[in-house]
Every structure is written in structure tokens, then in C-alpha cells.
Amino acid sequence: MSGWFYLNGAPDAKLRLKAFSGASKNGKHVIRIEIETSDTYYFGNALKELGEVQAGQKPRKAPAAKKPAAKPLALPPPRLALSGPADE
């Protein structure tokens, strides 16, 4: 997972910057970028890289707390093996 995405400014670049805009509201600033390509490899790769960037920015989940071990059942003690008249 690289976590990086970049555009090349060369005239023959496969990914081309089509349009961009920006807006601010309530202290948050949003940049919208439109990228164009005619190559399916670059299209898929750009989506994969952008997905990795997004995944890298999500906070990591805390490990699940371990449940305490269950207490053993309170079973009655086993019967005593007494010898009877049949055992003699």
C-alpha cells in the first residue's frame, strides 16, 4: 500500500487534469479534481491508488477487548464408590 497519488504535468501524460474547483464552508475547504484518461490500466490504477490513500487516512480500529474467562460450573461432587453386598 503506497498511500500516494500524483499527476504528471507532461503533455503526453496518460492521466490528464480535466477540471478543478474549490469551495469553503464552515471552516472546511473542499477541492474537487476531475481527471481524464483513455487508458483502462491507468484508470484502474488511479482508482486503486486513490482507494489506498483513503484507507490510509481512516483511523485504525482499537483491538477488541478480551472477554473474561467463564467461571467453571459448580457441579456436585462425584458419587462415592462404595462396595456393597454384590461386590463381595
Backbone torsions as a table, in degrees:
resi	resn	phi	psi	omega
1	MET	NA	116.2	-175.9
2	SER	-86.6	-41.8	-179.7
3	GLY	76.7	14.5	179.7
4	TRP	-124.3	145.4	173.0
5	PHE	-143.9	131.8	179.7
6	TYR	-143.2	157.2	175.9
7	LEU	-113.0	142.2	177.2
8	ASN	-95.7	137.1	-178.8
9	GLY	-87.5	8.5	-178.5
10	ALA	-69.4	146.6	-179.6
11	PRO	-62.4	-25.5	-178.7
12	ASP	-101.7	18.1	-179.5
13	ALA	-64.6	143.3	-179.0
14	LYS	-73.2	-33.3	175.2
15	LEU	-98.4	123.8	-176.3
16	ARG	-117.2	136.2	176.8
17	LEU	-75.3	113.8	-177.1
18	LYS	-87.8	-48.0	-178.8
19	ALA	-159.0	159.1	173.5
20	PHE	-152.1	154.8	178.2
21	SER	-154.8	166.2	179.4
22	GLY	-141.0	152.0	178.3
23	ALA	-148.7	149.9	177.2
24	SER	-125.3	137.6	178.5
25	LYS	-154.8	128.2	177.1
26	ASN	52.8	40.5	177.2
27	GLY	80.6	-0.1	176.9
28	LYS	-107.9	140.5	-178.1
29	HIS	-117.1	130.0	-177.2
30	VAL	-119.2	131.1	175.4
31	ILE	-113.1	124.2	177.5
32	ARG	-106.5	130.1	-177.3
33	ILE	-126.2	130.8	176.3
34	GLU	-112.4	123.9	-177.2
35	ILE	-117.5	139.6	-177.9
36	GLU	-122.8	143.1	173.5
37	THR	-151.6	154.9	174.9
38	SER	-110.9	1.1	-178.5
39	ASP	-102.3	120.1	-176.7
40	THR	-65.6	-30.8	177.6
41	TYR	-63.5	-48.4	-179.6
42	TYR	-66.3	-33.4	176.6
43	PHE	-62.0	-52.5	-179.6
44	GLY	-64.8	-41.1	-179.6
45	ASN	-65.5	-39.6	178.3
46	ALA	-63.2	-42.5	178.3
47	LEU	-64.3	-40.5	178.9
48	LYS	-63.7	-46.6	-179.3
49	GLU	-64.6	-40.9	178.0
50	LEU	-65.8	-36.1	175.6
51	GLY	-63.8	-38.9	177.7
52	GLU	-67.5	-37.9	176.1
53	VAL	-61.9	-46.1	-179.1
54	GLN	-63.6	-42.9	179.8
55	ALA	-65.3	-35.9	179.4
56	GLY	-69.0	-21.2	-178.8
57	GLN	-90.8	-9.8	179.4
58	LYS	-77.4	142.3	177.9
59	PRO	-66.6	145.5	180.0
60	ARG	-75.5	144.2	179.2
61	LYS	-76.2	140.9	176.6
62	ALA	-72.0	144.6	178.6
63	PRO	-63.3	146.0	-178.5
64	ALA	-66.4	139.3	179.1
65	ALA	-70.1	139.0	179.7
66	LYS	-75.8	139.1	177.2
67	LYS	-79.8	142.7	177.7
68	PRO	-65.9	149.7	-178.9
69	ALA	-64.7	140.9	179.9
70	ALA	-68.7	141.8	178.4
71	LYS	-71.7	145.3	178.2
72	PRO	-67.0	151.4	-179.9
73	LEU	-68.5	143.4	177.9
74	ALA	-88.4	87.5	-179.6
75	LEU	-91.1	152.2	177.2
76	PRO	-67.9	155.1	179.6
77	PRO	-65.2	155.2	179.7
78	PRO	-65.7	155.2	179.2
79	ARG	-67.0	146.2	176.3
80	LEU	-74.9	139.6	177.8
81	ALA	-87.9	92.3	179.5
82	LEU	-94.1	140.8	177.1
83	SER	-84.1	135.1	-179.1
84	GLY	-113.7	-174.6	-179.0
85	PRO	-62.9	-26.1	-179.2
86	ALA	-75.3	-23.7	-177.3
87	ASP	-81.5	-14.8	-174.7
88	GLU	-79.6	NA	NA
